[in-house]
Amino acid sequence: MKLHILVVGRNPQIMETVLRLINAQENWEAFGALTDEDGWQLIQQHPMDLVLIGGGVDEHSEQFFSTACEEINPAIRVIRHYGGGSGLLFTEIKEAMNLKN
């Protein structure tokens, strides 16, 4: 079963790196959004399991995604990614989704 992840961020270069890292993992598929509007469209078009809030995204936008996901599907997890390399990224995702290492 594939894990679908929406990555919301404001920096195109960081977004590219995070998407590449996530999509390189077996059974993980990531979609990226640089704006709230793009993220909202992706959530409506694809069944997401996790929304990863990246750097540069303010609290208002984070709250928007938390509320929107709760309304669409309360099982969608919304977490903040603070950076720190691929090991931390993968750990954050696995912990949020209760996956074994």
Jmol script that loads the backbone (N, CA, C; Angstrom):
load data "model"
ATOM      1  N   MET A   1       0.845  -1.179   0.000  1.00  0.00           N
ATOM      2  CA  MET A   1       0.000   0.000   0.000  1.00  0.00           C
ATOM      3  C   MET A   1       0.888   1.239   0.000  1.00  0.00           C
ATOM      4  N   LYS A   2       0.578   2.172  -0.868  1.00  0.00           N
ATOM      5  CA  LYS A   2       1.407   3.364  -1.038  1.00  0.00           C
ATOM      6  C   LYS A   2       0.980   4.463  -0.076  1.00  0.00           C
ATOM      7  N   LEU A   3       1.966   5.134   0.511  1.00  0.00           N
ATOM      8  CA  LEU A   3       1.752   6.267   1.398  1.00  0.00           C
ATOM      9  C   LEU A   3       1.817   7.538   0.556  1.00  0.00           C
ATOM     10  N   HIS A   4       0.740   8.332   0.579  1.00  0.00           N
ATOM     11  CA  HIS A   4       0.669   9.562  -0.205  1.00  0.00           C
ATOM     12  C   HIS A   4       0.903  10.758   0.710  1.00  0.00           C
ATOM     13  N   ILE A   5       1.890  11.576   0.340  1.00  0.00           N
ATOM     14  CA  ILE A   5       2.335  12.683   1.180  1.00  0.00           C
ATOM     15  C   ILE A   5       2.278  13.986   0.391  1.00  0.00           C
ATOM     16  N   LEU A   6       1.620  14.983   0.964  1.00  0.00           N
ATOM     17  CA  LEU A   6       1.653  16.325   0.409  1.00  0.00           C
ATOM     18  C   LEU A   6       2.698  17.125   1.173  1.00  0.00           C
ATOM     19  N   VAL A   7       3.640  17.704   0.450  1.00  0.00           N
ATOM     20  CA  VAL A   7       4.659  18.546   1.052  1.00  0.00           C
ATOM     21  C   VAL A   7       4.314  19.992   0.710  1.00  0.00           C
ATOM     22  N   VAL A   8       4.114  20.817   1.739  1.00  0.00           N
ATOM     23  CA  VAL A   8       3.814  22.228   1.547  1.00  0.00           C
ATOM     24  C   VAL A   8       5.030  23.018   2.011  1.00  0.00           C
ATOM     25  N   GLY A   9       5.581  23.822   1.126  1.00  0.00           N
ATOM     26  CA  GLY A   9       6.741  24.625   1.458  1.00  0.00           C
ATOM     27  C   GLY A   9       6.766  25.879   0.609  1.00  0.00           C
ATOM     28  N   ARG A  10       7.715  26.723   0.864  1.00  0.00           N
ATOM     29  CA  ARG A  10       7.796  27.987   0.128  1.00  0.00           C
ATOM     30  C   ARG A  10       9.080  28.131  -0.681  1.00  0.00           C
ATOM     31  N   ASN A  11      10.035  27.222  -0.483  1.00  0.00           N
ATOM     32  CA  ASN A  11      11.311  27.316  -1.171  1.00  0.00           C
ATOM     33  C   ASN A  11      11.391  26.227  -2.247  1.00  0.00           C
ATOM     34  N   PRO A  12      11.447  26.618  -3.529  1.00  0.00           N
ATOM     35  CA  PRO A  12      11.448  25.618  -4.608  1.00  0.00           C
ATOM     36  C   PRO A  12      12.614  24.638  -4.549  1.00  0.00           C
ATOM     37  N   GLN A  13      13.800  25.094  -4.162  1.00  0.00           N
ATOM     38  CA  GLN A  13      14.964  24.199  -4.123  1.00  0.00           C
ATOM     39  C   GLN A  13      14.827  23.162  -3.004  1.00  0.00           C
ATOM     40  N   ILE A  14      14.377  23.609  -1.839  1.00  0.00           N
ATOM     41  CA  ILE A  14      14.163  22.664  -0.736  1.00  0.00           C
ATOM     42  C   ILE A  14      13.043  21.701  -1.093  1.00  0.00           C
ATOM     43  N   MET A  15      11.976  22.205  -1.709  1.00  0.00           N
ATOM     44  CA  MET A  15      10.862  21.351  -2.122  1.00  0.00           C
ATOM     45  C   MET A  15      11.351  20.249  -3.047  1.00  0.00           C
ATOM     46  N   GLU A  16      12.163  20.617  -4.021  1.00  0.00           N
ATOM     47  CA  GLU A  16      12.695  19.637  -4.970  1.00  0.00           C
ATOM     48  C   GLU A  16      13.465  18.535  -4.252  1.00  0.00           C
ATOM     49  N   THR A  17      14.281  18.906  -3.289  1.00  0.00           N
ATOM     50  CA  THR A  17      15.072  17.930  -2.541  1.00  0.00           C
ATOM     51  C   THR A  17      14.185  17.014  -1.701  1.00  0.00           C
ATOM     52  N   VAL A  18      13.236  17.592  -0.978  1.00  0.00           N
ATOM     53  CA  VAL A  18      12.349  16.792  -0.122  1.00  0.00           C
ATOM     54  C   VAL A  18      11.522  15.829  -0.969  1.00  0.00           C
ATOM     55  N   LEU A  19      10.994  16.300  -2.099  1.00  0.00           N
ATOM     56  CA  LEU A  19      10.212  15.424  -2.971  1.00  0.00           C
ATOM     57  C   LEU A  19      11.068  14.286  -3.509  1.00  0.00           C
ATOM     58  N   ARG A  20      12.296  14.596  -3.904  1.00  0.00           N
ATOM     59  CA  ARG A  20      13.193  13.559  -4.429  1.00  0.00           C
ATOM     60  C   ARG A  20      13.472  12.500  -3.368  1.00  0.00           C
ATOM     61  N   LEU A  21      13.750  12.933  -2.137  1.00  0.00           N
ATOM     62  CA  LEU A  21      14.043  11.995  -1.053  1.00  0.00           C
ATOM     63  C   LEU A  21      12.846  11.097  -0.750  1.00  0.00           C
ATOM     64  N   ILE A  22      11.666  11.706  -0.656  1.00  0.00           N
ATOM     65  CA  ILE A  22      10.474  10.917  -0.332  1.00  0.00           C
ATOM     66  C   ILE A  22      10.131   9.965  -1.467  1.00  0.00           C
ATOM     67  N   ASN A  23      10.152  10.461  -2.701  1.00  0.00           N
ATOM     68  CA  ASN A  23       9.781   9.616  -3.839  1.00  0.00           C
ATOM     69  C   ASN A  23      10.780   8.497  -4.115  1.00  0.00           C
ATOM     70  N   ALA A  24      11.978   8.593  -3.566  1.00  0.00           N
ATOM     71  CA  ALA A  24      12.962   7.522  -3.716  1.00  0.00           C
ATOM     72  C   ALA A  24      12.661   6.340  -2.795  1.00  0.00           C
ATOM     73  N   GLN A  25      11.749   6.539  -1.844  1.00  0.00           N
ATOM     74  CA  GLN A  25      11.405   5.476  -0.907  1.00  0.00           C
ATOM     75  C   GLN A  25      10.320   4.575  -1.513  1.00  0.00           C
ATOM     76  N   GLU A  26      10.512   3.294  -1.346  1.00  0.00           N
ATOM     77  CA  GLU A  26       9.537   2.340  -1.859  1.00  0.00           C
ATOM     78  C   GLU A  26       8.196   2.550  -1.162  1.00  0.00           C
ATOM     79  N   ASN A  27       7.142   2.590  -1.931  1.00  0.00           N
ATOM     80  CA  ASN A  27       5.767   2.712  -1.450  1.00  0.00           C
ATOM     81  C   ASN A  27       5.427   4.082  -0.859  1.00  0.00           C
ATOM     82  N   TRP A  28       6.234   5.102  -1.157  1.00  0.00           N
ATOM     83  CA  TRP A  28       5.919   6.468  -0.761  1.00  0.00           C
ATOM     84  C   TRP A  28       5.790   7.305  -2.027  1.00  0.00           C
ATOM     85  N   GLU A  29       4.788   8.169  -2.060  1.00  0.00           N
ATOM     86  CA  GLU A  29       4.610   9.083  -3.191  1.00  0.00           C
ATOM     87  C   GLU A  29       4.335  10.469  -2.647  1.00  0.00           C
ATOM     88  N   ALA A  30       5.147  11.434  -3.087  1.00  0.00           N
ATOM     89  CA  ALA A  30       5.018  12.804  -2.586  1.00  0.00           C
ATOM     90  C   ALA A  30       4.579  13.749  -3.688  1.00  0.00           C
ATOM     91  N   PHE A  31       3.781  14.714  -3.287  1.00  0.00           N
ATOM     92  CA  PHE A  31       3.333  15.793  -4.145  1.00  0.00           C
ATOM     93  C   PHE A  31       3.757  17.089  -3.474  1.00  0.00           C
ATOM     94  N   GLY A  32       4.158  18.085  -4.254  1.00  0.00           N
ATOM     95  CA  GLY A  32       4.617  19.334  -3.670  1.00  0.00           C
ATOM     96  C   GLY A  32       3.716  20.499  -4.000  1.00  0.00           C
ATOM     97  N   ALA A  33       3.578  21.411  -3.047  1.00  0.00           N
ATOM     98  CA  ALA A  33       2.802  22.631  -3.242  1.00  0.00           C
ATOM     99  C   ALA A  33       3.564  23.807  -2.644  1.00  0.00           C
ATOM    100  N   LEU A  34       3.782  24.825  -3.464  1.00  0.00           N
ATOM    101  CA  LEU A  34       4.451  26.033  -2.995  1.00  0.00           C
ATOM    102  C   LEU A  34       3.459  27.084  -2.503  1.00  0.00           C
ATOM    103  N   THR A  35       2.171  26.867  -2.784  1.00  0.00           N
ATOM    104  CA  THR A  35       1.133  27.784  -2.309  1.00  0.00           C
ATOM    105  C   THR A  35       0.034  26.988  -1.614  1.00  0.00           C
ATOM    106  N   ASP A  36      -0.723  27.661  -0.764  1.00  0.00           N
ATOM    107  CA  ASP A  36      -1.849  27.005  -0.104  1.00  0.00           C
ATOM    108  C   ASP A  36      -2.879  26.552  -1.131  1.00  0.00           C
ATOM    109  N   GLU A  37      -3.096  27.373  -2.150  1.00  0.00           N
ATOM    110  CA  GLU A  37      -4.079  27.044  -3.174  1.00  0.00           C
ATOM    111  C   GLU A  37      -3.709  25.755  -3.908  1.00  0.00           C
ATOM    112  N   ASP A  38      -2.427  25.635  -4.283  1.00  0.00           N
ATOM    113  CA  ASP A  38      -1.975  24.413  -4.962  1.00  0.00           C
ATOM    114  C   ASP A  38      -2.111  23.201  -4.044  1.00  0.00           C
ATOM    115  N   GLY A  39      -1.779  23.379  -2.775  1.00  0.00           N
ATOM    116  CA  GLY A  39      -1.915  22.287  -1.813  1.00  0.00           C
ATOM    117  C   GLY A  39      -3.357  21.845  -1.656  1.00  0.00           C
ATOM    118  N   TRP A  40      -4.265  22.801  -1.582  1.00  0.00           N
ATOM    119  CA  TRP A  40      -5.689  22.496  -1.449  1.00  0.00           C
ATOM    120  C   TRP A  40      -6.173  21.709  -2.665  1.00  0.00           C
ATOM    121  N   GLN A  41      -5.758  22.110  -3.862  1.00  0.00           N
ATOM    122  CA  GLN A  41      -6.157  21.382  -5.070  1.00  0.00           C
ATOM    123  C   GLN A  41      -5.637  19.948  -5.045  1.00  0.00           C
ATOM    124  N   LEU A  42      -4.393  19.768  -4.623  1.00  0.00           N
ATOM    125  CA  LEU A  42      -3.819  18.423  -4.566  1.00  0.00           C
ATOM    126  C   LEU A  42      -4.554  17.539  -3.560  1.00  0.00           C
ATOM    127  N   ILE A  43      -4.922  18.113  -2.425  1.00  0.00           N
ATOM    128  CA  ILE A  43      -5.673  17.343  -1.426  1.00  0.00           C
ATOM    129  C   ILE A  43      -7.017  16.892  -1.991  1.00  0.00           C
ATOM    130  N   GLN A  44      -7.631  17.728  -2.795  1.00  0.00           N
ATOM    131  CA  GLN A  44      -8.921  17.379  -3.382  1.00  0.00           C
ATOM    132  C   GLN A  44      -8.778  16.357  -4.511  1.00  0.00           C
ATOM    133  N   GLN A  45      -7.626  16.345  -5.187  1.00  0.00           N
ATOM    134  CA  GLN A  45      -7.414  15.468  -6.342  1.00  0.00           C
ATOM    135  C   GLN A  45      -6.853  14.101  -5.970  1.00  0.00           C
ATOM    136  N   HIS A  46      -6.121  14.018  -4.848  1.00  0.00           N
ATOM    137  CA  HIS A  46      -5.440  12.780  -4.474  1.00  0.00           C
ATOM    138  C   HIS A  46      -5.748  12.442  -3.014  1.00  0.00           C
ATOM    139  N   PRO A  47      -5.987  11.194  -2.709  1.00  0.00           N
ATOM    140  CA  PRO A  47      -6.188  10.816  -1.307  1.00  0.00           C
ATOM    141  C   PRO A  47      -4.854  10.866  -0.556  1.00  0.00           C
ATOM    142  N   MET A  48      -4.697  11.822   0.324  1.00  0.00           N
ATOM    143  CA  MET A  48      -3.447  11.987   1.071  1.00  0.00           C
ATOM    144  C   MET A  48      -3.525  11.271   2.412  1.00  0.00           C
ATOM    145  N   ASP A  49      -2.367  10.796   2.853  1.00  0.00           N
ATOM    146  CA  ASP A  49      -2.243  10.195   4.177  1.00  0.00           C
ATOM    147  C   ASP A  49      -1.570  11.149   5.153  1.00  0.00           C
ATOM    148  N   LEU A  50      -0.719  12.026   4.608  1.00  0.00           N
ATOM    149  CA  LEU A  50       0.092  12.901   5.438  1.00  0.00           C
ATOM    150  C   LEU A  50       0.317  14.224   4.720  1.00  0.00           C
ATOM    151  N   VAL A  51       0.244  15.319   5.479  1.00  0.00           N
ATOM    152  CA  VAL A  51       0.634  16.634   4.974  1.00  0.00           C
ATOM    153  C   VAL A  51       1.842  17.072   5.791  1.00  0.00           C
ATOM    154  N   LEU A  52       2.940  17.325   5.090  1.00  0.00           N
ATOM    155  CA  LEU A  52       4.196  17.718   5.707  1.00  0.00           C
ATOM    156  C   LEU A  52       4.376  19.220   5.482  1.00  0.00           C
ATOM    157  N   ILE A  53       4.346  19.984   6.560  1.00  0.00           N
ATOM    158  CA  ILE A  53       4.470  21.436   6.483  1.00  0.00           C
ATOM    159  C   ILE A  53       5.942  21.797   6.616  1.00  0.00           C
ATOM    160  N   GLY A  54       6.485  22.426   5.587  1.00  0.00           N
ATOM    161  CA  GLY A  54       7.902  22.742   5.565  1.00  0.00           C
ATOM    162  C   GLY A  54       8.212  24.174   5.955  1.00  0.00           C
ATOM    163  N   GLY A  55       9.468  24.529   5.773  1.00  0.00           N
ATOM    164  CA  GLY A  55       9.963  25.838   6.142  1.00  0.00           C
ATOM    165  C   GLY A  55       9.288  26.964   5.359  1.00  0.00           C
ATOM    166  N   GLY A  56       9.120  28.090   6.031  1.00  0.00           N
ATOM    167  CA  GLY A  56       8.532  29.260   5.403  1.00  0.00           C
ATOM    168  C   GLY A  56       7.023  29.299   5.421  1.00  0.00           C
ATOM    169  N   VAL A  57       6.400  28.209   5.850  1.00  0.00           N
ATOM    170  CA  VAL A  57       4.938  28.152   5.910  1.00  0.00           C
ATOM    171  C   VAL A  57       4.509  28.698   7.272  1.00  0.00           C
ATOM    172  N   ASP A  58       3.687  29.743   7.256  1.00  0.00           N
ATOM    173  CA  ASP A  58       3.291  30.388   8.515  1.00  0.00           C
ATOM    174  C   ASP A  58       2.198  29.596   9.240  1.00  0.00           C
ATOM    175  N   GLU A  59       1.942  30.017  10.477  1.00  0.00           N
ATOM    176  CA  GLU A  59       0.953  29.314  11.313  1.00  0.00           C
ATOM    177  C   GLU A  59      -0.443  29.348  10.711  1.00  0.00           C
ATOM    178  N   HIS A  60      -0.789  30.437  10.054  1.00  0.00           N
ATOM    179  CA  HIS A  60      -2.110  30.548   9.424  1.00  0.00           C
ATOM    180  C   HIS A  60      -2.296  29.458   8.372  1.00  0.00           C
ATOM    181  N   SER A  61      -1.290  29.267   7.533  1.00  0.00           N
ATOM    182  CA  SER A  61      -1.359  28.231   6.499  1.00  0.00           C
ATOM    183  C   SER A  61      -1.371  26.836   7.118  1.00  0.00           C
ATOM    184  N   GLU A  62      -0.572  26.632   8.154  1.00  0.00           N
ATOM    185  CA  GLU A  62      -0.556  25.331   8.824  1.00  0.00           C
ATOM    186  C   GLU A  62      -1.935  25.019   9.405  1.00  0.00           C
ATOM    187  N   GLN A  63      -2.564  26.019  10.011  1.00  0.00           N
ATOM    188  CA  GLN A  63      -3.908  25.831  10.570  1.00  0.00           C
ATOM    189  C   GLN A  63      -4.925  25.554   9.465  1.00  0.00           C
ATOM    190  N   PHE A  64      -4.768  26.231   8.323  1.00  0.00           N
ATOM    191  CA  PHE A  64      -5.652  25.989   7.183  1.00  0.00           C
ATOM    192  C   PHE A  64      -5.612  24.519   6.787  1.00  0.00           C
ATOM    193  N   PHE A  65      -4.396  23.961   6.653  1.00  0.00           N
ATOM    194  CA  PHE A  65      -4.276  22.563   6.238  1.00  0.00           C
ATOM    195  C   PHE A  65      -4.787  21.610   7.318  1.00  0.00           C
ATOM    196  N   SER A  66      -4.542  21.925   8.565  1.00  0.00           N
ATOM    197  CA  SER A  66      -5.055  21.082   9.654  1.00  0.00           C
ATOM    198  C   SER A  66      -6.581  21.028   9.619  1.00  0.00           C
ATOM    199  N   THR A  67      -7.205  22.185   9.470  1.00  0.00           N
ATOM    200  CA  THR A  67      -8.663  22.255   9.444  1.00  0.00           C
ATOM    201  C   THR A  67      -9.222  21.577   8.195  1.00  0.00           C
ATOM    202  N   ALA A  68      -8.632  21.860   7.043  1.00  0.00           N
ATOM    203  CA  ALA A  68      -9.103  21.279   5.787  1.00  0.00           C
ATOM    204  C   ALA A  68      -8.997  19.757   5.803  1.00  0.00           C
ATOM    205  N   CYS A  69      -7.879  19.243   6.300  1.00  0.00           N
ATOM    206  CA  CYS A  69      -7.700  17.788   6.345  1.00  0.00           C
ATOM    207  C   CYS A  69      -8.672  17.146   7.328  1.00  0.00           C
ATOM    208  N   GLU A  70      -8.917  17.790   8.434  1.00  0.00           N
ATOM    209  CA  GLU A  70      -9.874  17.274   9.418  1.00  0.00           C
ATOM    210  C   GLU A  70     -11.253  17.138   8.795  1.00  0.00           C
ATOM    211  N   GLU A  71     -11.632  18.105   7.958  1.00  0.00           N
ATOM    212  CA  GLU A  71     -12.942  18.075   7.309  1.00  0.00           C
ATOM    213  C   GLU A  71     -13.009  17.018   6.217  1.00  0.00           C
ATOM    214  N   ILE A  72     -11.933  16.866   5.457  1.00  0.00           N
ATOM    215  CA  ILE A  72     -11.920  15.901   4.348  1.00  0.00           C
ATOM    216  C   ILE A  72     -11.804  14.476   4.863  1.00  0.00           C
ATOM    217  N   ASN A  73     -10.835  14.266   5.751  1.00  0.00           N
ATOM    218  CA  ASN A  73     -10.580  12.927   6.283  1.00  0.00           C
ATOM    219  C   ASN A  73      -9.771  13.069   7.573  1.00  0.00           C
ATOM    220  N   PRO A  74     -10.387  12.845   8.717  1.00  0.00           N
ATOM    221  CA  PRO A  74      -9.679  13.003   9.991  1.00  0.00           C
ATOM    222  C   PRO A  74      -8.447  12.108  10.140  1.00  0.00           C
ATOM    223  N   ALA A  75      -8.299  11.098   9.292  1.00  0.00           N
ATOM    224  CA  ALA A  75      -7.137  10.213   9.375  1.00  0.00           C
ATOM    225  C   ALA A  75      -5.885  10.836   8.764  1.00  0.00           C
ATOM    226  N   ILE A  76      -6.033  11.922   7.999  1.00  0.00           N
ATOM    227  CA  ILE A  76      -4.865  12.583   7.410  1.00  0.00           C
ATOM    228  C   ILE A  76      -4.069  13.247   8.523  1.00  0.00           C
ATOM    229  N   ARG A  77      -2.815  12.925   8.616  1.00  0.00           N
ATOM    230  CA  ARG A  77      -1.936  13.528   9.626  1.00  0.00           C
ATOM    231  C   ARG A  77      -1.321  14.802   9.038  1.00  0.00           C
ATOM    232  N   VAL A  78      -1.166  15.812   9.866  1.00  0.00           N
ATOM    233  CA  VAL A  78      -0.501  17.055   9.471  1.00  0.00           C
ATOM    234  C   VAL A  78       0.637  17.283  10.463  1.00  0.00           C
ATOM    235  N   ILE A  79       1.868  17.317   9.945  1.00  0.00           N
ATOM    236  CA  ILE A  79       3.031  17.526  10.810  1.00  0.00           C
ATOM    237  C   ILE A  79       3.928  18.600  10.208  1.00  0.00           C
ATOM    238  N   ARG A  80       4.752  19.179  11.049  1.00  0.00           N
ATOM    239  CA  ARG A  80       5.725  20.179  10.601  1.00  0.00           C
ATOM    240  C   ARG A  80       7.091  19.502  10.475  1.00  0.00           C
ATOM    241  N   HIS A  81       7.752  19.787   9.349  1.00  0.00           N
ATOM    242  CA  HIS A  81       9.111  19.296   9.118  1.00  0.00           C
ATOM    243  C   HIS A  81      10.060  20.469   9.302  1.00  0.00           C
ATOM    244  N   TYR A  82      11.029  20.295  10.171  1.00  0.00           N
ATOM    245  CA  TYR A  82      11.937  21.380  10.508  1.00  0.00           C
ATOM    246  C   TYR A  82      13.268  21.310   9.782  1.00  0.00           C
ATOM    247  N   GLY A  83      13.436  20.358   8.893  1.00  0.00           N
ATOM    248  CA  GLY A  83      14.725  20.214   8.216  1.00  0.00           C
ATOM    249  C   GLY A  83      15.619  19.273   9.003  1.00  0.00           C
ATOM    250  N   GLY A  84      16.889  19.242   8.648  1.00  0.00           N
ATOM    251  CA  GLY A  84      17.814  18.423   9.407  1.00  0.00           C
ATOM    252  C   GLY A  84      18.264  17.171   8.690  1.00  0.00           C
ATOM    253  N   GLY A  85      17.979  17.065   7.407  1.00  0.00           N
ATOM    254  CA  GLY A  85      18.484  15.933   6.647  1.00  0.00           C
ATOM    255  C   GLY A  85      17.476  14.824   6.463  1.00  0.00           C
ATOM    256  N   SER A  86      17.837  13.886   5.595  1.00  0.00           N
ATOM    257  CA  SER A  86      16.903  12.830   5.214  1.00  0.00           C
ATOM    258  C   SER A  86      16.570  11.900   6.376  1.00  0.00           C
ATOM    259  N   GLY A  87      17.521  11.640   7.265  1.00  0.00           N
ATOM    260  CA  GLY A  87      17.246  10.743   8.392  1.00  0.00           C
ATOM    261  C   GLY A  87      16.139  11.280   9.276  1.00  0.00           C
ATOM    262  N   LEU A  88      16.204  12.565   9.586  1.00  0.00           N
ATOM    263  CA  LEU A  88      15.164  13.187  10.399  1.00  0.00           C
ATOM    264  C   LEU A  88      13.839  13.223   9.646  1.00  0.00           C
ATOM    265  N   LEU A  89      13.883  13.546   8.365  1.00  0.00           N
ATOM    266  CA  LEU A  89      12.671  13.563   7.539  1.00  0.00           C
ATOM    267  C   LEU A  89      11.970  12.214   7.575  1.00  0.00           C
ATOM    268  N   PHE A  90      12.720  11.158   7.329  1.00  0.00           N
ATOM    269  CA  PHE A  90      12.129   9.822   7.314  1.00  0.00           C
ATOM    270  C   PHE A  90      11.598   9.433   8.690  1.00  0.00           C
ATOM    271  N   THR A  91      12.318   9.795   9.738  1.00  0.00           N
ATOM    272  CA  THR A  91      11.872   9.497  11.095  1.00  0.00           C
ATOM    273  C   THR A  91      10.567  10.219  11.407  1.00  0.00           C
ATOM    274  N   GLU A  92      10.475  11.490  11.030  1.00  0.00           N
ATOM    275  CA  GLU A  92       9.241  12.249  11.260  1.00  0.00           C
ATOM    276  C   GLU A  92       8.050  11.597  10.557  1.00  0.00           C
ATOM    277  N   ILE A  93       8.253  11.199   9.324  1.00  0.00           N
ATOM    278  CA  ILE A  93       7.173  10.569   8.559  1.00  0.00           C
ATOM    279  C   ILE A  93       6.781   9.239   9.189  1.00  0.00           C
ATOM    280  N   LYS A  94       7.766   8.414   9.503  1.00  0.00           N
ATOM    281  CA  LYS A  94       7.477   7.103  10.081  1.00  0.00           C
ATOM    282  C   LYS A  94       6.779   7.222  11.428  1.00  0.00           C
ATOM    283  N   GLU A  95       7.207   8.169  12.262  1.00  0.00           N
ATOM    284  CA  GLU A  95       6.565   8.362  13.557  1.00  0.00           C
ATOM    285  C   GLU A  95       5.131   8.850  13.395  1.00  0.00           C
ATOM    286  N   ALA A  96       4.912   9.786  12.476  1.00  0.00           N
ATOM    287  CA  ALA A  96       3.571  10.323  12.265  1.00  0.00           C
ATOM    288  C   ALA A  96       2.614   9.245  11.789  1.00  0.00           C
ATOM    289  N   MET A  97       3.113   8.325  10.991  1.00  0.00           N
ATOM    290  CA  MET A  97       2.271   7.282  10.407  1.00  0.00           C
ATOM    291  C   MET A  97       2.350   5.954  11.174  1.00  0.00           C
ATOM    292  N   ASN A  98       3.063   5.960  12.305  1.00  0.00           N
ATOM    293  CA  ASN A  98       3.233   4.743  13.112  1.00  0.00           C
ATOM    294  C   ASN A  98       3.801   3.583  12.297  1.00  0.00           C
ATOM    295  N   LEU A  99       4.827   3.902  11.499  1.00  0.00           N
ATOM    296  CA  LEU A  99       5.477   2.878  10.696  1.00  0.00           C
ATOM    297  C   LEU A  99       6.700   2.360  11.420  1.00  0.00           C
ATOM    298  N   LYS A 100       7.022   1.103  11.201  1.00  0.00           N
ATOM    299  CA  LYS A 100       8.217   0.521  11.799  1.00  0.00           C
ATOM    300  C   LYS A 100       9.428   0.956  11.010  1.00  0.00           C
ATOM    301  N   ASN A 101      10.564   1.093  11.687  1.00  0.00           N
ATOM    302  CA  ASN A 101      11.798   1.499  11.001  1.00  0.00           C
ATOM    303  C   ASN A 101      12.367   0.396  10.167  1.00  0.00           C
TER     304      ASN A 101
END
end "model"
wireframe off; spacefill off
backbone 0.3
color backbone group
